[in-house]
């Protein structure tokens, strides 16, 4: 019991900084796009996160969100945001660490990304755009299940020589 308490006491997780690393907004068909009043654009959302280790247990996690709104074959707007955070993470085992950078940290970054995206779309002259909540725990679990399935398929002789990314 004392050993478990000691391990828990050595675990450290702190947000050092939250910042925008890259941000772009395009609306290639303005002002003509504003002449249409009854549009119902198709919106595509692309989401990913990445992690880079830094010095002294500091880790940068970047949540990348790309949104493209199209009407027929014309792009109404395109937004790409790299919302980043610098996190101090120490004392966790490998599995816990992967869960932190793959799920916990993106969950922390998402509200900042959602606000920045809503603001830039509104400033672009478009109606309010609200990103719905995202369950990063479920996405992480799904990604880990896919990695395990690929590894299992490769170990059973079904691999095509490709390596699974973590």
C-alpha positions as CSV (number, residue, x, y, z in Angstrom):
1,X,0.0,0.0,0.0
2,X,2.8,2.5,0.9
3,X,4.5,1.6,-2.4
4,X,1.4,2.6,-4.4
5,X,1.1,5.8,-2.4
6,X,4.7,6.6,-3.2
7,X,4.2,6.0,-6.9
8,X,1.1,8.3,-6.9
9,X,3.0,11.0,-5.1
10,X,5.8,11.0,-7.8
11,X,3.3,11.5,-10.6
12,X,3.2,15.0,-11.9
13,X,0.9,16.6,-14.5
14,X,0.8,20.4,-15.0
15,X,-0.2,22.7,-17.9
16,X,2.7,24.9,-18.6
17,X,1.3,26.9,-21.6
18,X,-1.7,26.8,-24.0
19,X,-1.2,28.5,-27.4
20,X,-2.1,28.6,-31.0
21,X,0.8,27.1,-33.1
22,X,-0.8,27.7,-36.6
23,X,-4.1,29.0,-37.7
24,X,-5.6,29.7,-41.2
25,X,-8.9,30.7,-42.6
26,X,-9.9,30.9,-46.2
27,X,-13.1,31.9,-47.9
28,X,-12.2,31.8,-51.6
29,X,-15.6,32.7,-53.0
30,X,-16.4,35.9,-51.1
31,X,-18.2,38.2,-51.5
32,X,-20.4,36.1,-54.0
33,X,-21.0,33.5,-51.3
34,X,-22.9,36.0,-49.2
35,X,-25.5,36.6,-52.0
36,X,-27.0,33.2,-51.3
37,X,-29.4,33.2,-48.4
38,X,-30.5,29.6,-48.3
39,X,-27.4,27.5,-48.2
40,X,-27.0,24.2,-46.5
41,X,-23.3,23.5,-46.7
42,X,-21.7,20.1,-46.2
43,X,-19.1,20.3,-43.5
44,X,-16.1,17.9,-43.2
45,X,-14.2,17.8,-39.9
46,X,-10.7,16.3,-39.7
47,X,-9.2,15.8,-36.3
48,X,-5.8,14.5,-35.1
49,X,-3.3,15.0,-32.3
50,X,0.4,14.7,-32.1
51,X,3.0,14.7,-29.3
52,X,6.6,15.9,-29.2
53,X,8.8,15.3,-26.2
54,X,10.8,18.3,-24.9
55,X,13.4,18.8,-22.2
56,X,12.8,18.2,-18.5
57,X,9.6,16.2,-18.9
58,X,7.9,18.9,-20.9
59,X,5.8,17.6,-23.8
60,X,4.1,19.5,-26.5
61,X,0.7,18.2,-27.6
62,X,-0.9,19.6,-30.7
63,X,-4.5,19.2,-31.5
64,X,-5.1,19.8,-35.3
65,X,-8.6,20.5,-36.5
66,X,-9.5,21.2,-40.1
67,X,-13.0,22.1,-41.2
68,X,-14.1,22.6,-44.8
69,X,-17.6,23.8,-45.6
70,X,-18.7,23.2,-49.2
71,X,-21.9,24.0,-51.2
72,X,-22.0,21.7,-54.2
73,X,-18.4,21.7,-55.4
74,X,-17.4,25.2,-54.1
75,X,-15.6,25.7,-50.9
76,X,-17.4,28.2,-48.7
77,X,-14.7,28.3,-46.0
78,X,-11.8,26.3,-44.9
79,X,-10.3,26.5,-41.4
80,X,-7.2,24.8,-40.0
81,X,-6.1,25.2,-36.5
82,X,-3.1,23.7,-34.6
83,X,-4.0,24.3,-30.9
84,X,-1.0,23.4,-28.8
85,X,-0.2,23.0,-25.2
86,X,3.0,22.4,-23.2
87,X,2.5,19.9,-20.4
88,X,4.8,18.8,-17.7
89,X,4.3,15.1,-17.3
90,X,6.4,12.9,-15.1
91,X,6.2,9.7,-13.1
92,X,3.7,7.8,-15.2
93,X,4.2,4.4,-16.7
94,X,4.2,4.0,-20.5
95,X,0.5,3.1,-20.8
96,X,-0.6,6.0,-18.6
97,X,1.6,8.4,-20.4
98,X,0.2,7.4,-23.8
99,X,-3.3,7.9,-22.5
100,X,-2.4,11.3,-21.1
101,X,-1.0,12.6,-24.4
102,X,-3.5,10.8,-26.5
103,X,-6.7,11.7,-24.6
104,X,-6.3,13.9,-21.6
105,X,-4.2,16.6,-23.1
106,X,-6.4,16.9,-26.3
107,X,-9.4,17.1,-24.1
108,X,-7.8,20.1,-22.3
109,X,-7.0,21.8,-25.6
110,X,-10.4,21.3,-27.3
111,X,-12.4,24.1,-25.7
112,X,-9.7,26.6,-26.7
113,X,-9.7,25.3,-30.3
114,X,-13.6,25.4,-30.4
115,X,-13.6,29.0,-29.3
116,X,-10.9,30.1,-31.7
117,X,-12.7,28.3,-34.6
118,X,-16.1,29.7,-33.8
119,X,-14.6,33.2,-33.5
120,X,-12.8,33.1,-36.8
121,X,-15.8,31.7,-38.8
122,X,-18.0,34.5,-37.3
123,X,-15.3,37.1,-38.2
124,X,-15.3,35.7,-41.7
125,X,-19.0,36.8,-42.0
126,X,-20.6,33.4,-41.5
127,X,-23.3,32.2,-39.1
128,X,-22.3,30.9,-35.7
129,X,-20.5,27.6,-36.0
130,X,-20.3,25.4,-32.9
131,X,-18.1,22.3,-32.7
132,X,-19.9,19.6,-30.8
133,X,-18.1,18.0,-27.8
134,X,-15.7,15.2,-28.8
135,X,-15.0,12.1,-26.6
136,X,-11.2,11.9,-26.8
137,X,-11.2,8.9,-24.4
138,X,-13.3,6.9,-26.9
139,X,-11.2,8.0,-29.9
140,X,-8.0,7.0,-28.0
141,X,-9.4,3.6,-27.1
142,X,-10.5,3.1,-30.7
143,X,-7.1,4.0,-32.0
144,X,-5.4,1.7,-29.6
145,X,-7.7,-1.2,-30.6
146,X,-6.8,-0.6,-34.3
147,X,-3.1,-0.6,-33.4
148,X,-3.5,-3.9,-31.5
149,X,-5.6,-5.4,-34.4
150,X,-2.9,-4.5,-36.9
151,X,-0.1,-5.9,-34.7
152,X,-2.1,-9.1,-34.2
153,X,-2.7,-9.4,-37.9
154,X,1.0,-8.9,-38.7
155,X,2.1,-11.4,-36.0
156,X,-0.3,-14.0,-37.5
157,X,1.4,-13.7,-40.9
158,X,-1.1,-11.3,-42.5
159,X,1.2,-8.3,-42.4
160,X,2.1,-6.4,-45.5
161,X,5.3,-5.1,-44.1
162,X,3.9,-1.8,-42.8
163,X,4.6,-0.7,-39.3
164,X,1.8,0.4,-37.0
165,X,2.1,4.0,-35.8
166,X,1.7,5.0,-32.2
